[in-house]
């Protein structure tokens, strides 16, 4: 759609076109969300980068507030099962106990881009400036 004003009968109005300030299309970008119920949802692109794991180990870095997600075997101790959504490719981890242990709670779902560092998916939602600015009111 062009940025030109609409012609015809609608031209009597002085329409302003909304310009989104989001981060653009999400397809192919690594993203994770964390729900108030403690579910970590990993999008299809991030699941693929992790090797579509059936289980993960979760890590926490206190200094930065970062969460690490590492692909592991299901039979290893201290792992979290990944519930994969086969049609869409995303995965869910029931991580409420992990989040509670480190005092990480939210009142509403929060989402953010992530990155892979040395095979670990790094989630910097809780320590990031973006989180503080956008979601601090949702932190319990």
N, C-alpha and C positions, 0 to 999 in steps of 0.2 A: 504494500500500500504506500502511496506517495505521501509526502509531507504537505502537499498542496491542500488548500481548503476545499471542502466539498461543494460541488456545484448544484444547481437546481433549487428546489424549494428549501433545502437545508442551508443554503448559502445566506439566508437572512440571519442566521445565528453566527456568533463569533466563537467558533469552536477552537479549543486549544488541545493539541494532541498530547497525550500523556507520554512522557519519556521515562521508561523504566530505568532504575538505577541498580538493578540486580547484577549478578555476575554472568549473565547471558545463558545460553543453552547449557543444560547440565549433562547431556549425553556425552559419555566418554570421560567425564571428570570424576575424580575420586571424591566421594562424599559419604559422610556418616551422620546419622541422627541418633539422639538419645532421648527416650521418652521418659515421662514422669514415673512410669512403672518400672524403669530400669532396663528397658530393652535397648540394646545397641543394634541399630539397623545399618548394614553395610551395603552400599549400592553395587550393582553388577560389575562396574569397572573396577572397583576396589576388591571385590570378591575374586575377580579374575587375576588381579595382581598378586593376591595372596595364594593363588593356586586352587581356588574353590575348596577351601578346607571344610572338613566335617567337624573339626574341633579347633579351638584356639586356646592359647594361654593369654591371660590379661596381665598387664603390668601398669604400675603407676609411678610417676616421677613427681615427688613432692615439691621440689624446687620450682618446677614450671607448671604443675597441674596437668601434665600431659598423661594420656592413657595410651598404652601400647597394646596392639593386637597382633599376635604371632600365630601363624598356621602351625598346628600340631596334630598328632595322631589321636584318635578318639580314645585309645586304650592307655594313654599316658595319664599320670596323676595330675590333679589340679588343672584340668582343662574344662572348657565350656563348650558344650555341643552347639554347633551352628545349624539352625533350622533354615534350610535353603528353600527358596521359592523357585522351583524349577522353571516355570514359565517366564519369569522376569529376571531371574539370575541374582537377585539380592539375597542376603542372608540376615538372620536375626540371632542375637545372642541374649539369653536371659541372664543379665548381669547385675540384678538388684543387690545381691549379697556383696559383690565386689564394690559397687558404688557406695553402698552403706558403710562398708569397712573404712573407706577413705573420706566419708562425709560429703560425697558428691551427689546432691539431689537437685532436681529441678521440678518446677510446678507445671511446666509446659514443655512440649518437645522442642529441643534445640538441634540445629543442624549446622554443619560446617564442612568446608573442604578439608581434605587430609592429604598426607603424603606418605610415601614409603621410605624408611631409612633402614638400611641393612636388613631388609626382609621383614621389618616390623611396620605395621600400619600405625602412624602416629596421629592421635586425635588431640588437638590442643584447644578444645572448646573451653574448658574451665579456666585455664590460665591466660587465654588470649585477650587482647584489647577489644577485639570484635565481640567476644562474649560479654565482657564487662559493660560495653556500651549498649549492646542490643538486648541482652538477656539477664542482666544483673537483677532485675526486678523479679525474675522467675526463680532465682536461687533461694533455697530455703535457709 
